[in-house]
Amino acid sequence: MPTTPPSPPRRDLSQGRKALFYIGMTLIAIGLISFLSTFISAAMNFGEFDEFESRGRSMAMRAFGGMILMIVGVVVSNLGRMGAAGAGLIPDPQRQRQDLEPWTRSAGGMLNDALSEVDALKHRPAPTASAATVKVRCPQCKALNDEHDKFCGQCGGPIA
């Protein structure tokens, strides 16, 4: 049975996920403005007790509404940034890996960029293919010696 080739890795976020991210960020900004506006209203009306109850109710609604908008905005922006599986809403490790692939690729790219700046790594000679070295244990002292040695480099005993 022929197998389908694996899909190429995604290197960018889809337009839908980008839109979700920006919608979430907009909700966070609106919620923050709404929440902070209660402090401005309280400061501007400090000491005025006319219509205190209705003004207090309005400020409380703006504060709680702003907090709810910020929480919803964080959830929506995380869904856009990490996808449904990456954000933990869908418990599927394979799909989570696919959703987070652009970010893991980005982290690897940033690591390579940082390593390319290290002077010790810039001038390191390229590794060469070397023959495998076989070691033989000395029967007397159990030290490791090259396979062609006739005598142990540690105790001087003969290696049979």
Disulfide bonds with the S-S distance in Angstrom:
none
